[in-house]
Amino acid sequence: MQRWLLTLLAIPALALADNHAAHGSDSNPDTKDALSEAYVMPVWVDAVTQVCPWKSEDAEGYIRLTRKKNDDGSHGLFVQWLRKGIAGASTAAVSTLSVEPLEKDYLVRIEMPQPTLARDACRLKAMAEDMMNERRYEFDLLLRGPGDMQVNITRMLGGGV
């Protein structure tokens, strides 16, 4: 869903960037740079979303999820903790983890996880469906500080029609 949104946003942005270039206007040079970076985003990126804030004694930021689509149609997830820059410094990634069970043990298509913010953690839940036998699983990710992730997977029982 977000891929078509990026496409819809990219077309007017390209026209706008070309229009600025054609008229010699350099009022916003970042527009073309940002568009260039989005244009070269890897094709395996399926969806990206910002889910929860995080804070430690010396930094704060937010958590970003990236869902990738593998060649076989299955999905993978990356969790990334981004630290907000201060005093003009840029935002930077401080930790990036792959949800390993999706890479090694499960051949599933997974929904983008929905966040619930707790006092000391961010909990993400998502349903997934096995591509071979249509079994359903609930993925429950508990995220604390940068690099601290716990993954729990529950096999859902079939309803039996």
N, C-alpha and C positions, 0 to 999 in steps of 0.2 A: 504494500500500500504506500509506503513512504518513497519507494522508487519513482512512482508516477508523480508524486508531489514534487520531488527533486527535479524531474524532467519539466514539469509545468513551471517551476520557478526558474529553471535554467534558461528557457527559451526567451522570456522577456528580459532577463538579466544580460544575456548575450547581446540582444538588440540594444539595450541600454548602454552596455559597455562599448559596443561598436559605435553607437551614436555619440558618446562622449569622446571617443578617439577621433571620429570623423570631424567633430567640431572643435577639436583642440582643447577640450575641457579636461583639466586634470584635477577637478575639485574633489574627487574621491577615488584615488588610485587603488585603494584597498578593495573596491568592488571587483575589479578585474582579477586581482590576485586571489581573492576568495573563490571566485568562480573557477579560476584555473585549478585551484587545489581540489575543489569539489569534482571537477571534470575528470581528474586523474584518480579519484577514489577507486579502490579495487572493486572489480565487478562482483566479487563474492560477498561484499557487504550488502545484506538484505534489509536491515533496519537498524536504526540507532536512536536511543532515547536517554534522556537524563532522568534518573529515578529518585534519588535521595541525597540530602546534604550529609556531610560528615564533618566532625570537628575533633581536633586533638589539642593538647596543651600548646603546641607551637604552630599549628596550621589549621586551615579549614578549606572545604571545597565541596565537590559533589561527585556522585557516582554515575558513571555512564555505562550503558549496556550496548553492545554491538552484537547483532545476530548475523551469522554468516550462513550462506547457502553453499553446501558442498556440491561437487560434481554429480553425486548420486541423488541429489534432491534433499538429503537430510540437513539438519541445522546444527550449528554449533553456537556457543555463546562466549563472549569475552566480557569480563567485568573490569572496569578501569576507574581508579580513584584519581580525580583531578584536583590539584591544589590551586586555589585562586591566588593570583599574583597580587602583591601589594606595592604601593608606591610606584606604579607604572610597569611593574614586572608582568610578564605574560603568564597566563594559566599554563600549568605543566602537569603531565601525568607523573604520579609518584609510584603507582603500582598498577600492573595489568596482569590479570589471571584468566586462564581458559577454564571453563567448566569441563574438567577432564572426563567425567562419565559420558558426556555427549560426544567426546572425541574417540573414546576407546570402547565403551560398553554398550551404548544405545544408538541404534539407527532410527532416529525419530525426527518428526517435524514438531517443533515446539512453538507455542504462542509466545509473544513477548511477555515476560514476567510482569506482574502487577505489584507495585510496592506498597508496603505498610511500614510506616515509620514508628519505631518503638523508642523508648528513652535512650537506650545505648546501642541500638542496632537498626539495620534496615532489613526487613524480611521481604523476599521476592518469591511469589508463587506463580507457577505456570503449568498448564496441562500440555502433555505431549502425547503423540500417537506413534506407535511403532509402525514403520513402513512395510514390514514383512507380514505381521500377523494382526495388525490393528489393535493391539493391546494399548491401554491408556495408562499413563503415569502422571503423577503429580510431582513436579520438581519444586523443592522448597530450599531456597538459598538464604542463609543468614550471614549478613555482611556487617562487620564491625569496622575497625580502623583499616587503613590501607594494607592490603595483602591478607587480611583476616577473613576467610570465607569458609563456611561450612555448608556442604551440600547433602540434602536428604532426599531420597527418592522413594515414593510409595507407588506400588503397583495397584491400580484400581481394579476392583472385581467387575467382571462383565455382568450386565443386567440379565442376560439369557432371555431371548425373545421366543 
